[in-house]
Amino acid sequence: MGRRRRKVVKIVKKKLPVFFLCPRCGKNAVRVTMNKKLGRVTVVCGFCNLSASFEMSPPMAPVDAYCLFVDNYYGMEGHEEVAARTR
Ligand SMILES: [Zn+2]
């Protein structure tokens, strides 16, 4: 029995996910760009070009910006629905 099980210890530095799922087109193409100098976060979908930008608050992580982006998207959708109904 000369086979030794190779122990692969991979130290994977967990990188922040670069792409998020787009609420509009469903592609994993949403990119969060944080501009610390300007204090703004820009969220853009590389597939359908849905985009939004937010003011950055110091403890904000890209995923937080992404959540805002999604909330914003569904929020807008909701408003449109309400507007359509009252028409
Ligand atoms: Zn998209």
PDB file of the backbone (N, CA, C, O) and the ligand in Angstrom, with CONECT records:
HET     ZN  A 101       1
ATOM      1  N   MET A   1       0.841  -1.203   0.000  1.00  0.00           N
ATOM      2  CA  MET A   1       0.000   0.000   0.000  1.00  0.00           C
ATOM      3  C   MET A   1       0.877   1.255   0.000  1.00  0.00           C
ATOM      4  O   MET A   1       1.126   1.879   1.032  1.00  0.00           O
ATOM      5  N   GLY A   2       1.316   1.579  -1.170  1.00  0.00           N
ATOM      6  CA  GLY A   2       2.214   2.728  -1.226  1.00  0.00           C
ATOM      7  C   GLY A   2       1.530   4.039  -1.554  1.00  0.00           C
ATOM      8  O   GLY A   2       2.154   5.085  -1.732  1.00  0.00           O
ATOM      9  N   ARG A   3       0.248   3.929  -1.621  1.00  0.00           N
ATOM     10  CA  ARG A   3      -0.438   5.177  -1.994  1.00  0.00           C
ATOM     11  C   ARG A   3      -0.784   6.008  -0.769  1.00  0.00           C
ATOM     12  O   ARG A   3      -1.542   5.614   0.117  1.00  0.00           O
ATOM     13  N   ARG A   4      -0.220   7.093  -0.784  1.00  0.00           N
ATOM     14  CA  ARG A   4      -0.536   7.996   0.310  1.00  0.00           C
ATOM     15  C   ARG A   4      -1.518   9.050  -0.176  1.00  0.00           C
ATOM     16  O   ARG A   4      -1.423   9.602  -1.272  1.00  0.00           O
ATOM     17  N   ARG A   5      -2.402   9.271   0.660  1.00  0.00           N
ATOM     18  CA  ARG A   5      -3.377  10.292   0.275  1.00  0.00           C
ATOM     19  C   ARG A   5      -2.708  11.663   0.414  1.00  0.00           C
ATOM     20  O   ARG A   5      -2.290  12.086   1.492  1.00  0.00           O
ATOM     21  N   ARG A   6      -2.636  12.301  -0.698  1.00  0.00           N
ATOM     22  CA  ARG A   6      -2.002  13.606  -0.656  1.00  0.00           C
ATOM     23  C   ARG A   6      -2.904  14.602   0.061  1.00  0.00           C
ATOM     24  O   ARG A   6      -4.068  14.817  -0.281  1.00  0.00           O
ATOM     25  N   LYS A   7      -2.310  15.168   1.035  1.00  0.00           N
ATOM     26  CA  LYS A   7      -3.115  16.132   1.785  1.00  0.00           C
ATOM     27  C   LYS A   7      -2.924  17.511   1.162  1.00  0.00           C
ATOM     28  O   LYS A   7      -1.852  18.112   1.224  1.00  0.00           O
ATOM     29  N   VAL A   8      -3.968  17.962   0.585  1.00  0.00           N
ATOM     30  CA  VAL A   8      -3.874  19.266  -0.051  1.00  0.00           C
ATOM     31  C   VAL A   8      -4.504  20.304   0.858  1.00  0.00           C
ATOM     32  O   VAL A   8      -5.721  20.394   1.015  1.00  0.00           O
ATOM     33  N   VAL A   9      -3.638  21.058   1.427  1.00  0.00           N
ATOM     34  CA  VAL A   9      -4.169  22.133   2.269  1.00  0.00           C
ATOM     35  C   VAL A   9      -4.067  23.424   1.476  1.00  0.00           C
ATOM     36  O   VAL A   9      -3.004  24.027   1.324  1.00  0.00           O
ATOM     37  N   LYS A  10      -5.174  23.792   1.005  1.00  0.00           N
ATOM     38  CA  LYS A  10      -5.190  25.013   0.205  1.00  0.00           C
ATOM     39  C   LYS A  10      -5.632  26.165   1.080  1.00  0.00           C
ATOM     40  O   LYS A  10      -6.695  26.143   1.702  1.00  0.00           O
ATOM     41  N   ILE A  11      -4.801  27.141   1.104  1.00  0.00           N
ATOM     42  CA  ILE A  11      -5.222  28.329   1.847  1.00  0.00           C
ATOM     43  C   ILE A  11      -5.801  29.302   0.831  1.00  0.00           C
ATOM     44  O   ILE A  11      -5.088  29.993   0.103  1.00  0.00           O
ATOM     45  N   VAL A  12      -7.079  29.321   0.819  1.00  0.00           N
ATOM     46  CA  VAL A  12      -7.747  30.194  -0.139  1.00  0.00           C
ATOM     47  C   VAL A  12      -8.133  31.478   0.572  1.00  0.00           C
ATOM     48  O   VAL A  12      -8.976  31.513   1.469  1.00  0.00           O
ATOM     49  N   LYS A  13      -7.490  32.493   0.136  1.00  0.00           N
ATOM     50  CA  LYS A  13      -7.871  33.789   0.689  1.00  0.00           C
ATOM     51  C   LYS A  13      -9.212  34.146   0.099  1.00  0.00           C
ATOM     52  O   LYS A  13      -9.374  34.268  -1.115  1.00  0.00           O
ATOM     53  N   LYS A  14     -10.141  34.305   0.961  1.00  0.00           N
ATOM     54  CA  LYS A  14     -11.469  34.559   0.437  1.00  0.00           C
ATOM     55  C   LYS A  14     -11.578  35.977  -0.097  1.00  0.00           C
ATOM     56  O   LYS A  14     -11.598  36.969   0.632  1.00  0.00           O
ATOM     57  N   LYS A  15     -11.644  36.001  -1.393  1.00  0.00           N
ATOM     58  CA  LYS A  15     -11.808  37.296  -2.047  1.00  0.00           C
ATOM     59  C   LYS A  15     -13.284  37.651  -2.048  1.00  0.00           C
ATOM     60  O   LYS A  15     -14.158  36.784  -2.061  1.00  0.00           O
ATOM     61  N   LEU A  16     -13.525  38.913  -2.033  1.00  0.00           N
ATOM     62  CA  LEU A  16     -14.902  39.345  -2.130  1.00  0.00           C
ATOM     63  C   LEU A  16     -15.406  39.017  -3.524  1.00  0.00           C
ATOM     64  O   LEU A  16     -14.689  39.189  -4.510  1.00  0.00           O
ATOM     65  N   PRO A  17     -16.616  38.554  -3.600  1.00  0.00           N
ATOM     66  CA  PRO A  17     -17.122  38.247  -4.943  1.00  0.00           C
ATOM     67  C   PRO A  17     -17.177  39.512  -5.778  1.00  0.00           C
ATOM     68  O   PRO A  17     -17.646  40.559  -5.331  1.00  0.00           O
ATOM     69  N   VAL A  18     -16.692  39.390  -6.985  1.00  0.00           N
ATOM     70  CA  VAL A  18     -16.642  40.574  -7.841  1.00  0.00           C
ATOM     71  C   VAL A  18     -17.976  40.794  -8.532  1.00  0.00           C
ATOM     72  O   VAL A  18     -18.428  41.922  -8.730  1.00  0.00           O
ATOM     73  N   PHE A  19     -18.588  39.676  -8.891  1.00  0.00           N
ATOM     74  CA  PHE A  19     -19.839  39.799  -9.614  1.00  0.00           C
ATOM     75  C   PHE A  19     -21.023  39.304  -8.792  1.00  0.00           C
ATOM     76  O   PHE A  19     -20.948  38.317  -8.061  1.00  0.00           O
ATOM     77  N   PHE A  20     -22.083  40.019  -8.947  1.00  0.00           N
ATOM     78  CA  PHE A  20     -23.314  39.642  -8.256  1.00  0.00           C
ATOM     79  C   PHE A  20     -24.402  39.375  -9.289  1.00  0.00           C
ATOM     80  O   PHE A  20     -24.271  39.708 -10.466  1.00  0.00           O
ATOM     81  N   LEU A  21     -25.455  38.776  -8.818  1.00  0.00           N
ATOM     82  CA  LEU A  21     -26.560  38.436  -9.702  1.00  0.00           C
ATOM     83  C   LEU A  21     -27.412  39.677  -9.987  1.00  0.00           C
ATOM     84  O   LEU A  21     -27.786  40.425  -9.083  1.00  0.00           O
ATOM     85  N   CYS A  22     -27.695  39.860 -11.243  1.00  0.00           N
ATOM     86  CA  CYS A  22     -28.475  41.027 -11.633  1.00  0.00           C
ATOM     87  C   CYS A  22     -29.960  40.772 -11.418  1.00  0.00           C
ATOM     88  O   CYS A  22     -30.471  39.736 -11.844  1.00  0.00           O
ATOM     89  N   PRO A  23     -30.665  41.696 -10.765  1.00  0.00           N
ATOM     90  CA  PRO A  23     -32.102  41.492 -10.529  1.00  0.00           C
ATOM     91  C   PRO A  23     -32.928  41.650 -11.803  1.00  0.00           C
ATOM     92  O   PRO A  23     -34.071  41.199 -11.864  1.00  0.00           O
ATOM     93  N   ARG A  24     -32.366  42.272 -12.792  1.00  0.00           N
ATOM     94  CA  ARG A  24     -33.142  42.484 -14.019  1.00  0.00           C
ATOM     95  C   ARG A  24     -32.923  41.379 -15.048  1.00  0.00           C
ATOM     96  O   ARG A  24     -33.885  40.781 -15.530  1.00  0.00           O
ATOM     97  N   CYS A  25     -31.662  41.105 -15.388  1.00  0.00           N
ATOM     98  CA  CYS A  25     -31.416  40.120 -16.448  1.00  0.00           C
ATOM     99  C   CYS A  25     -31.033  38.752 -15.887  1.00  0.00           C
ATOM    100  O   CYS A  25     -30.968  37.777 -16.636  1.00  0.00           O
ATOM    101  N   GLY A  26     -30.781  38.669 -14.595  1.00  0.00           N
ATOM    102  CA  GLY A  26     -30.488  37.381 -13.981  1.00  0.00           C
ATOM    103  C   GLY A  26     -29.085  36.865 -14.242  1.00  0.00           C
ATOM    104  O   GLY A  26     -28.780  35.718 -13.915  1.00  0.00           O
ATOM    105  N   LYS A  27     -28.228  37.690 -14.825  1.00  0.00           N
ATOM    106  CA  LYS A  27     -26.864  37.266 -15.091  1.00  0.00           C
ATOM    107  C   LYS A  27     -25.965  37.633 -13.911  1.00  0.00           C
ATOM    108  O   LYS A  27     -26.221  38.573 -13.159  1.00  0.00           O
ATOM    109  N   ASN A  28     -24.919  36.855 -13.794  1.00  0.00           N
ATOM    110  CA  ASN A  28     -23.963  37.129 -12.730  1.00  0.00           C
ATOM    111  C   ASN A  28     -22.960  38.156 -13.242  1.00  0.00           C
ATOM    112  O   ASN A  28     -21.774  37.863 -13.395  1.00  0.00           O
ATOM    113  N   ALA A  29     -23.444  39.336 -13.496  1.00  0.00           N
ATOM    114  CA  ALA A  29     -22.609  40.326 -14.179  1.00  0.00           C
ATOM    115  C   ALA A  29     -22.627  41.692 -13.509  1.00  0.00           C
ATOM    116  O   ALA A  29     -22.190  42.686 -14.089  1.00  0.00           O
ATOM    117  N   VAL A  30     -23.132  41.731 -12.292  1.00  0.00           N
ATOM    118  CA  VAL A  30     -23.206  43.012 -11.602  1.00  0.00           C
ATOM    119  C   VAL A  30     -21.899  43.286 -10.873  1.00  0.00           C
ATOM    120  O   VAL A  30     -21.447  42.489 -10.051  1.00  0.00           O
ATOM    121  N   ARG A  31     -21.318  44.399 -11.183  1.00  0.00           N
ATOM    122  CA  ARG A  31     -20.036  44.741 -10.591  1.00  0.00           C
ATOM    123  C   ARG A  31     -20.190  45.949  -9.671  1.00  0.00           C
ATOM    124  O   ARG A  31     -20.874  46.921  -9.990  1.00  0.00           O
ATOM    125  N   VAL A  32     -19.542  45.854  -8.540  1.00  0.00           N
ATOM    126  CA  VAL A  32     -19.592  46.951  -7.580  1.00  0.00           C
ATOM    127  C   VAL A  32     -18.252  47.672  -7.589  1.00  0.00           C
ATOM    128  O   VAL A  32     -17.207  47.069  -7.344  1.00  0.00           O
ATOM    129  N   THR A  33     -18.293  48.939  -7.866  1.00  0.00           N
ATOM    130  CA  THR A  33     -17.070  49.731  -7.872  1.00  0.00           C
ATOM    131  C   THR A  33     -17.160  50.752  -6.750  1.00  0.00           C
ATOM    132  O   THR A  33     -18.089  51.557  -6.684  1.00  0.00           O
ATOM    133  N   MET A  34     -16.178  50.696  -5.879  1.00  0.00           N
ATOM    134  CA  MET A  34     -16.194  51.624  -4.757  1.00  0.00           C
ATOM    135  C   MET A  34     -15.142  52.702  -4.964  1.00  0.00           C
ATOM    136  O   MET A  34     -13.952  52.421  -5.114  1.00  0.00           O
ATOM    137  N   ASN A  35     -15.602  53.909  -4.968  1.00  0.00           N
ATOM    138  CA  ASN A  35     -14.680  55.022  -5.100  1.00  0.00           C
ATOM    139  C   ASN A  35     -14.575  55.718  -3.750  1.00  0.00           C
ATOM    140  O   ASN A  35     -15.413  56.535  -3.370  1.00  0.00           O
ATOM    141  N   LYS A  36     -13.519  55.361  -3.051  1.00  0.00           N
ATOM    142  CA  LYS A  36     -13.378  55.885  -1.687  1.00  0.00           C
ATOM    143  C   LYS A  36     -13.098  57.375  -1.666  1.00  0.00           C
ATOM    144  O   LYS A  36     -13.485  58.080  -0.734  1.00  0.00           O
ATOM    145  N   LYS A  37     -12.423  57.845  -2.703  1.00  0.00           N
ATOM    146  CA  LYS A  37     -12.117  59.270  -2.763  1.00  0.00           C
ATOM    147  C   LYS A  37     -13.382  60.100  -2.873  1.00  0.00           C
ATOM    148  O   LYS A  37     -13.555  61.103  -2.182  1.00  0.00           O
ATOM    149  N   LEU A  38     -14.260  59.656  -3.758  1.00  0.00           N
ATOM    150  CA  LEU A  38     -15.503  60.392  -3.965  1.00  0.00           C
ATOM    151  C   LEU A  38     -16.573  59.989  -2.958  1.00  0.00           C
ATOM    152  O   LEU A  38     -17.586  60.668  -2.790  1.00  0.00           O
ATOM    153  N   GLY A  39     -16.317  58.861  -2.292  1.00  0.00           N
ATOM    154  CA  GLY A  39     -17.295  58.368  -1.337  1.00  0.00           C
ATOM    155  C   GLY A  39     -18.551  57.855  -2.006  1.00  0.00           C
ATOM    156  O   GLY A  39     -19.649  57.939  -1.456  1.00  0.00           O
ATOM    157  N   ARG A  40     -18.370  57.320  -3.209  1.00  0.00           N
ATOM    158  CA  ARG A  40     -19.523  56.806  -3.931  1.00  0.00           C
ATOM    159  C   ARG A  40     -19.307  55.358  -4.357  1.00  0.00           C
ATOM    160  O   ARG A  40     -18.190  54.921  -4.634  1.00  0.00           O
ATOM    161  N   VAL A  41     -20.390  54.655  -4.397  1.00  0.00           N
ATOM    162  CA  VAL A  41     -20.339  53.278  -4.854  1.00  0.00           C
ATOM    163  C   VAL A  41     -21.171  53.189  -6.123  1.00  0.00           C
ATOM    164  O   VAL A  41     -22.319  53.632  -6.161  1.00  0.00           O
ATOM    165  N   THR A  42     -20.592  52.625  -7.133  1.00  0.00           N
ATOM    166  CA  THR A  42     -21.332  52.466  -8.374  1.00  0.00           C
ATOM    167  C   THR A  42     -21.557  50.985  -8.619  1.00  0.00           C
ATOM    168  O   THR A  42     -20.636  50.172  -8.534  1.00  0.00           O
ATOM    169  N   VAL A  43     -22.782  50.662  -8.919  1.00  0.00           N
ATOM    170  CA  VAL A  43     -23.141  49.280  -9.178  1.00  0.00           C
ATOM    171  C   VAL A  43     -23.661  49.205 -10.613  1.00  0.00           C
ATOM    172  O   VAL A  43     -24.639  49.865 -10.964  1.00  0.00           O
ATOM    173  N   VAL A  44     -23.010  48.411 -11.419  1.00  0.00           N
ATOM    174  CA  VAL A  44     -23.385  48.321 -12.828  1.00  0.00           C
ATOM    175  C   VAL A  44     -23.478  46.865 -13.261  1.00  0.00           C
ATOM    176  O   VAL A  44     -22.633  46.040 -12.912  1.00  0.00           O
ATOM    177  N   CYS A  45     -24.505  46.570 -14.016  1.00  0.00           N
ATOM    178  CA  CYS A  45     -24.593  45.241 -14.598  1.00  0.00           C
ATOM    179  C   CYS A  45     -23.917  45.289 -15.960  1.00  0.00           C
ATOM    180  O   CYS A  45     -24.281  46.099 -16.813  1.00  0.00           O
ATOM    181  N   GLY A  46     -22.944  44.430 -16.158  1.00  0.00           N
ATOM    182  CA  GLY A  46     -22.207  44.414 -17.409  1.00  0.00           C
ATOM    183  C   GLY A  46     -23.005  43.803 -18.545  1.00  0.00           C
ATOM    184  O   GLY A  46     -22.589  43.869 -19.701  1.00  0.00           O
ATOM    185  N   PHE A  47     -24.121  43.222 -18.235  1.00  0.00           N
ATOM    186  CA  PHE A  47     -24.906  42.562 -19.277  1.00  0.00           C
ATOM    187  C   PHE A  47     -26.020  43.452 -19.805  1.00  0.00           C
ATOM    188  O   PHE A  47     -26.144  43.649 -21.014  1.00  0.00           O
ATOM    189  N   CYS A  48     -26.831  43.991 -18.899  1.00  0.00           N
ATOM    190  CA  CYS A  48     -27.961  44.800 -19.366  1.00  0.00           C
ATOM    191  C   CYS A  48     -27.780  46.288 -19.055  1.00  0.00           C
ATOM    192  O   CYS A  48     -28.652  47.111 -19.334  1.00  0.00           O
ATOM    193  N   ASN A  49     -26.623  46.608 -18.470  1.00  0.00           N
ATOM    194  CA  ASN A  49     -26.294  48.004 -18.177  1.00  0.00           C
ATOM    195  C   ASN A  49     -27.174  48.684 -17.137  1.00  0.00           C
ATOM    196  O   ASN A  49     -27.210  49.911 -17.046  1.00  0.00           O
ATOM    197  N   LEU A  50     -27.869  47.889 -16.368  1.00  0.00           N
ATOM    198  CA  LEU A  50     -28.627  48.454 -15.261  1.00  0.00           C
ATOM    199  C   LEU A  50     -27.597  49.003 -14.275  1.00  0.00           C
ATOM    200  O   LEU A  50     -26.657  48.304 -13.896  1.00  0.00           O
ATOM    201  N   SER A  51     -27.778  50.246 -13.866  1.00  0.00           N
ATOM    202  CA  SER A  51     -26.776  50.800 -12.976  1.00  0.00           C
ATOM    203  C   SER A  51     -27.388  51.715 -11.941  1.00  0.00           C
ATOM    204  O   SER A  51     -28.492  52.233 -12.109  1.00  0.00           O
ATOM    205  N   ALA A  52     -26.648  51.901 -10.872  1.00  0.00           N
ATOM    206  CA  ALA A  52     -27.071  52.793  -9.810  1.00  0.00           C
ATOM    207  C   ALA A  52     -25.833  53.221  -9.055  1.00  0.00           C
ATOM    208  O   ALA A  52     -24.838  52.497  -9.024  1.00  0.00           O
ATOM    209  N   SER A  53     -25.885  54.382  -8.452  1.00  0.00           N
ATOM    210  CA  SER A  53     -24.763  54.771  -7.619  1.00  0.00           C
ATOM    211  C   SER A  53     -25.280  55.319  -6.302  1.00  0.00           C
ATOM    212  O   SER A  53     -26.320  55.975  -6.240  1.00  0.00           O
ATOM    213  N   PHE A  54     -24.540  55.039  -5.273  1.00  0.00           N
ATOM    214  CA  PHE A  54     -24.964  55.392  -3.928  1.00  0.00           C
ATOM    215  C   PHE A  54     -23.850  56.097  -3.198  1.00  0.00           C
ATOM    216  O   PHE A  54     -22.674  55.985  -3.545  1.00  0.00           O
ATOM    217  N   GLU A  55     -24.250  56.825  -2.182  1.00  0.00           N
ATOM    218  CA  GLU A  55     -23.276  57.428  -1.314  1.00  0.00           C
ATOM    219  C   GLU A  55     -22.700  56.323  -0.441  1.00  0.00           C
ATOM    220  O   GLU A  55     -23.434  55.478   0.072  1.00  0.00           O
ATOM    221  N   MET A  56     -21.411  56.335  -0.281  1.00  0.00           N
ATOM    222  CA  MET A  56     -20.784  55.266   0.486  1.00  0.00           C
ATOM    223  C   MET A  56     -20.711  55.644   1.954  1.00  0.00           C
ATOM    224  O   MET A  56     -20.293  56.743   2.319  1.00  0.00           O
ATOM    225  N   SER A  57     -21.125  54.708   2.776  1.00  0.00           N
ATOM    226  CA  SER A  57     -20.946  54.922   4.196  1.00  0.00           C
ATOM    227  C   SER A  57     -19.757  54.061   4.623  1.00  0.00           C
ATOM    228  O   SER A  57     -19.609  52.938   4.141  1.00  0.00           O
ATOM    229  N   PRO A  58     -18.915  54.567   5.511  1.00  0.00           N
ATOM    230  CA  PRO A  58     -17.625  53.922   5.809  1.00  0.00           C
ATOM    231  C   PRO A  58     -17.619  52.403   5.997  1.00  0.00           C
ATOM    232  O   PRO A  58     -16.746  51.749   5.428  1.00  0.00           O
ATOM    233  N   PRO A  59     -18.528  51.808   6.752  1.00  0.00           N
ATOM    234  CA  PRO A  59     -18.384  50.354   6.907  1.00  0.00           C
ATOM    235  C   PRO A  59     -19.013  49.560   5.771  1.00  0.00           C
ATOM    236  O   PRO A  59     -19.245  48.359   5.907  1.00  0.00           O
ATOM    237  N   MET A  60     -19.276  50.192   4.702  1.00  0.00           N
ATOM    238  CA  MET A  60     -19.990  49.554   3.605  1.00  0.00           C
ATOM    239  C   MET A  60     -19.111  48.555   2.844  1.00  0.00           C
ATOM    240  O   MET A  60     -17.969  48.839   2.485  1.00  0.00           O
ATOM    241  N   ALA A  61     -19.681  47.405   2.621  1.00  0.00           N
ATOM    242  CA  ALA A  61     -19.002  46.385   1.832  1.00  0.00           C
ATOM    243  C   ALA A  61     -19.685  46.319   0.476  1.00  0.00           C
ATOM    244  O   ALA A  61     -20.839  46.724   0.341  1.00  0.00           O
ATOM    245  N   PRO A  62     -18.983  45.813  -0.526  1.00  0.00           N
ATOM    246  CA  PRO A  62     -19.621  45.718  -1.848  1.00  0.00           C
ATOM    247  C   PRO A  62     -20.982  45.038  -1.809  1.00  0.00           C
ATOM    248  O   PRO A  62     -21.901  45.414  -2.536  1.00  0.00           O
ATOM    249  N   VAL A  63     -21.096  44.035  -0.951  1.00  0.00           N
ATOM    250  CA  VAL A  63     -22.373  43.314  -0.890  1.00  0.00           C
ATOM    251  C   VAL A  63     -23.493  44.216  -0.358  1.00  0.00           C
ATOM    252  O   VAL A  63     -24.659  44.049  -0.718  1.00  0.00           O
ATOM    253  N   ASP A  64     -23.131  45.158   0.490  1.00  0.00           N
ATOM    254  CA  ASP A  64     -24.131  46.115   0.995  1.00  0.00           C
ATOM    255  C   ASP A  64     -24.620  47.010  -0.142  1.00  0.00           C
ATOM    256  O   ASP A  64     -25.810  47.301  -0.266  1.00  0.00           O
ATOM    257  N   ALA A  65     -23.676  47.431  -0.955  1.00  0.00           N
ATOM    258  CA  ALA A  65     -24.027  48.263  -2.104  1.00  0.00           C
ATOM    259  C   ALA A  65     -24.913  47.470  -3.057  1.00  0.00           C
ATOM    260  O   ALA A  65     -25.858  47.996  -3.644  1.00  0.00           O
ATOM    261  N   TYR A  66     -24.583  46.208  -3.191  1.00  0.00           N
ATOM    262  CA  TYR A  66     -25.376  45.340  -4.060  1.00  0.00           C
ATOM    263  C   TYR A  66     -26.800  45.211  -3.534  1.00  0.00           C
ATOM    264  O   TYR A  66     -27.760  45.235  -4.304  1.00  0.00           O
ATOM    265  N   CYS A  67     -26.928  45.076  -2.223  1.00  0.00           N
ATOM    266  CA  CYS A  67     -28.261  44.990  -1.614  1.00  0.00           C
ATOM    267  C   CYS A  67     -29.069  46.257  -1.888  1.00  0.00           C
ATOM    268  O   CYS A  67     -30.260  46.195  -2.192  1.00  0.00           O
ATOM    269  N   LEU A  68     -28.407  47.397  -1.775  1.00  0.00           N
ATOM    270  CA  LEU A  68     -29.073  48.663  -2.058  1.00  0.00           C
ATOM    271  C   LEU A  68     -29.535  48.698  -3.517  1.00  0.00           C
ATOM    272  O   LEU A  68     -30.635  49.142  -3.845  1.00  0.00           O
ATOM    273  N   PHE A  69     -28.658  48.220  -4.349  1.00  0.00           N
ATOM    274  CA  PHE A  69     -28.926  48.184  -5.787  1.00  0.00           C
ATOM    275  C   PHE A  69     -30.183  47.360  -6.081  1.00  0.00           C
ATOM    276  O   PHE A  69     -31.057  47.778  -6.842  1.00  0.00           O
ATOM    277  N   VAL A  70     -30.249  46.187  -5.462  1.00  0.00           N
ATOM    278  CA  VAL A  70     -31.400  45.307  -5.659  1.00  0.00           C
ATOM    279  C   VAL A  70     -32.666  45.945  -5.083  1.00  0.00           C
ATOM    280  O   VAL A  70     -33.720  45.945  -5.719  1.00  0.00           O
ATOM    281  N   ASP A  71     -32.541  46.488  -3.869  1.00  0.00           N
ATOM    282  CA  ASP A  71     -33.681  47.154  -3.233  1.00  0.00           C
ATOM    283  C   ASP A  71     -34.183  48.286  -4.110  1.00  0.00           C
ATOM    284  O   ASP A  71     -35.383  48.466  -4.318  1.00  0.00           O
ATOM    285  N   ASN A  72     -33.225  49.039  -4.612  1.00  0.00           N
ATOM    286  CA  ASN A  72     -33.520  50.173  -5.465  1.00  0.00           C
ATOM    287  C   ASN A  72     -34.264  49.710  -6.719  1.00  0.00           C
ATOM    288  O   ASN A  72     -35.243  50.320  -7.147  1.00  0.00           O
ATOM    289  N   TYR A  73     -33.782  48.649  -7.272  1.00  0.00           N
ATOM    290  CA  TYR A  73     -34.384  48.117  -8.501  1.00  0.00           C
ATOM    291  C   TYR A  73     -35.829  47.687  -8.255  1.00  0.00           C
ATOM    292  O   TYR A  73     -36.739  48.061  -8.995  1.00  0.00           O
ATOM    293  N   TYR A  74     -36.018  46.900  -7.206  1.00  0.00           N
ATOM    294  CA  TYR A  74     -37.379  46.427  -6.930  1.00  0.00           C
ATOM    295  C   TYR A  74     -38.268  47.564  -6.454  1.00  0.00           C
ATOM    296  O   TYR A  74     -39.476  47.571  -6.687  1.00  0.00           O
ATOM    297  N   GLY A  75     -37.648  48.521  -5.786  1.00  0.00           N
ATOM    298  CA  GLY A  75     -38.384  49.695  -5.333  1.00  0.00           C
ATOM    299  C   GLY A  75     -38.932  50.460  -6.519  1.00  0.00           C
ATOM    300  O   GLY A  75     -40.091  50.876  -6.530  1.00  0.00           O
ATOM    301  N   MET A  76     -38.085  50.638  -7.514  1.00  0.00           N
ATOM    302  CA  MET A  76     -38.500  51.354  -8.707  1.00  0.00           C
ATOM    303  C   MET A  76     -39.617  50.610  -9.416  1.00  0.00           C
ATOM    304  O   MET A  76     -40.588  51.201  -9.888  1.00  0.00           O
ATOM    305  N   GLU A  77     -39.451  49.307  -9.475  1.00  0.00           N
ATOM    306  CA  GLU A  77     -40.453  48.482 -10.124  1.00  0.00           C
ATOM    307  C   GLU A  77     -41.807  48.637  -9.440  1.00  0.00           C
ATOM    308  O   GLU A  77     -42.846  48.765 -10.087  1.00  0.00           O
ATOM    309  N   GLY A  78     -41.757  48.621  -8.123  1.00  0.00           N
ATOM    310  CA  GLY A  78     -42.975  48.762  -7.343  1.00  0.00           C
ATOM    311  C   GLY A  78     -43.670  50.067  -7.624  1.00  0.00           C
ATOM    312  O   GLY A  78     -44.891  50.124  -7.771  1.00  0.00           O
ATOM    313  N   HIS A  79     -42.855  51.143  -7.698  1.00  0.00           N
ATOM    314  CA  HIS A  79     -43.432  52.451  -7.962  1.00  0.00           C
ATOM    315  C   HIS A  79     -44.093  52.503  -9.320  1.00  0.00           C
ATOM    316  O   HIS A  79     -45.147  53.112  -9.504  1.00  0.00           O
ATOM    317  N   GLU A  80     -43.449  51.851 -10.260  1.00  0.00           N
ATOM    318  CA  GLU A  80     -44.016  51.823 -11.604  1.00  0.00           C
ATOM    319  C   GLU A  80     -45.374  51.122 -11.605  1.00  0.00           C
ATOM    320  O   GLU A  80     -46.328  51.551 -12.254  1.00  0.00           O
ATOM    321  N   GLU A  81     -45.417  50.034 -10.854  1.00  0.00           N
ATOM    322  CA  GLU A  81     -46.674  49.281 -10.776  1.00  0.00           C
ATOM    323  C   GLU A  81     -47.769  50.131 -10.170  1.00  0.00           C
ATOM    324  O   GLU A  81     -48.899  50.142 -10.658  1.00  0.00           O
ATOM    325  N   VAL A  82     -47.439  50.838  -9.114  1.00  0.00           N
ATOM    326  CA  VAL A  82     -48.414  51.683  -8.442  1.00  0.00           C
ATOM    327  C   VAL A  82     -48.886  52.780  -9.402  1.00  0.00           C
ATOM    328  O   VAL A  82     -50.073  53.099  -9.473  1.00  0.00           O
ATOM    329  N   ALA A  83     -47.938  53.341 -10.127  1.00  0.00           N
ATOM    330  CA  ALA A  83     -48.268  54.403 -11.069  1.00  0.00           C
ATOM    331  C   ALA A  83     -49.190  53.869 -12.155  1.00  0.00           C
ATOM    332  O   ALA A  83     -50.123  54.551 -12.579  1.00  0.00           O
ATOM    333  N   ALA A  84     -48.927  52.660 -12.598  1.00  0.00           N
ATOM    334  CA  ALA A  84     -49.739  52.072 -13.655  1.00  0.00           C
ATOM    335  C   ALA A  84     -51.166  51.805 -13.155  1.00  0.00           C
ATOM    336  O   ALA A  84     -52.139  51.941 -13.896  1.00  0.00           O
ATOM    337  N   ARG A  85     -51.253  51.429 -11.905  1.00  0.00           N
ATOM    338  CA  ARG A  85     -52.561  51.080 -11.370  1.00  0.00           C
ATOM    339  C   ARG A  85     -53.441  52.306 -11.179  1.00  0.00           C
ATOM    340  O   ARG A  85     -54.657  52.255 -11.365  1.00  0.00           O
ATOM    341  N   THR A  86     -52.795  53.417 -10.801  1.00  0.00           N
ATOM    342  CA  THR A  86     -53.591  54.615 -10.528  1.00  0.00           C
ATOM    343  C   THR A  86     -53.926  55.385 -11.812  1.00  0.00           C
ATOM    344  O   THR A  86     -54.703  56.341 -11.801  1.00  0.00           O
ATOM    345  N   ARG A  87     -53.318  54.941 -12.911  1.00  0.00           N
ATOM    346  CA  ARG A  87     -53.545  55.664 -14.149  1.00  0.00           C
ATOM    347  C   ARG A  87     -54.993  55.529 -14.627  1.00  0.00           C
ATOM    348  O   ARG A  87     -55.354  56.083 -15.665  1.00  0.00           O
TER     349      ARG A  87
HETATM  350 ZN    ZN A 101     -28.420  42.885 -15.798  1.00  0.00          ZN2+
END
